[in-house]
Amino acid sequence: MFQDVSNVQRIGVALFAAATAVWTVGLVRVMRRDRLRAEVRRRADRLRALPAQQGPPHAEAVQLTTDERAAFAGLIRQFGGRRM
């Protein structure tokens, strides 16, 4: 090294370089951990978006009469022709 640099300055530069390396490694680890947590959250959100049941609950089910089914089918045909 340079002759006019004291040992204290050399130690200071070495400590600064070591602290920079430790900080960089820590930052990379934190970023990877956050990215992993975000991916886990996205997967959990996708799973929550799946329907829990394949139809209305039994308490909300309504039995329609034949006339009501025919009227409903007519409404479906009527609205099915329109494109919104």
C-alpha positions as CSV (number, residue, x, y, z in Angstrom):
1,M,0.0,0.0,0.0
2,F,1.0,3.6,0.1
3,Q,3.7,4.7,2.5
4,D,1.9,7.9,3.6
5,V,-1.3,6.1,4.7
6,S,-1.4,5.2,8.4
7,N,-2.4,1.9,9.8
8,V,-5.5,3.3,11.3
9,Q,-6.7,4.5,7.9
10,R,-5.9,1.1,6.4
11,I,-7.9,-0.6,9.2
12,G,-10.8,1.9,8.6
13,V,-10.9,1.1,4.9
14,A,-10.9,-2.6,5.6
15,L,-13.7,-2.3,8.1
16,F,-15.7,-0.1,5.7
17,A,-15.2,-2.7,2.9
18,A,-16.3,-5.5,5.2
19,A,-19.3,-3.6,6.4
20,T,-20.3,-2.9,2.8
21,A,-20.0,-6.6,1.9
22,V,-22.1,-7.6,5.0
23,W,-24.8,-4.9,4.1
24,T,-24.9,-6.1,0.5
25,V,-25.4,-9.8,1.5
26,G,-28.1,-8.8,4.0
27,L,-29.9,-6.7,1.5
28,V,-29.9,-9.5,-1.0
29,R,-31.3,-12.0,1.6
30,V,-34.0,-9.6,2.6
31,M,-35.1,-9.0,-1.0
32,R,-35.2,-12.7,-1.7
33,R,-37.2,-13.3,1.4
34,D,-39.7,-10.6,0.5
35,R,-40.0,-12.0,-3.0
36,L,-40.7,-15.4,-1.6
37,R,-43.3,-14.1,0.8
38,A,-45.0,-12.2,-2.1
39,E,-45.2,-15.4,-4.1
40,V,-46.7,-17.3,-1.2
41,R,-49.3,-14.5,-0.8
42,R,-50.1,-14.6,-4.5
43,R,-50.6,-18.4,-4.4
44,A,-52.8,-18.1,-1.3
45,D,-54.9,-15.4,-3.0
46,R,-55.4,-17.7,-6.0
47,L,-56.5,-20.5,-3.8
48,R,-58.9,-18.2,-1.9
49,A,-60.4,-17.2,-5.3
50,L,-61.6,-20.7,-5.9
51,P,-65.2,-21.4,-5.1
52,A,-65.8,-23.3,-1.9
53,Q,-69.1,-24.8,-3.1
54,Q,-70.6,-25.7,-6.5
55,G,-74.0,-24.3,-5.9
56,P,-76.2,-22.2,-3.7
57,P,-76.4,-23.2,0.0
58,H,-79.3,-25.5,0.8
59,A,-81.1,-22.7,2.8
60,E,-81.1,-20.5,-0.3
61,A,-82.2,-23.0,-2.8
62,V,-85.7,-22.3,-4.2
63,Q,-87.8,-24.9,-6.0
64,L,-89.5,-23.4,-9.1
65,T,-92.8,-24.5,-10.5
66,T,-93.0,-25.5,-14.2
67,D,-94.6,-22.1,-15.1
68,E,-91.8,-20.3,-13.3
69,R,-89.1,-22.3,-15.1
70,A,-90.8,-21.6,-18.4
71,A,-90.9,-17.8,-17.6
72,F,-87.3,-17.8,-16.6
73,A,-86.3,-19.7,-19.7
74,G,-88.2,-17.1,-21.8
75,L,-86.3,-14.3,-20.0
76,I,-83.0,-16.0,-20.7
77,R,-83.8,-16.3,-24.4
78,Q,-85.0,-12.7,-24.5
79,F,-81.8,-11.3,-22.9
80,G,-79.6,-13.8,-24.7
81,G,-80.2,-12.1,-28.0
82,R,-78.8,-8.8,-26.8
83,R,-75.1,-8.1,-26.7
84,M,-74.1,-5.4,-24.2
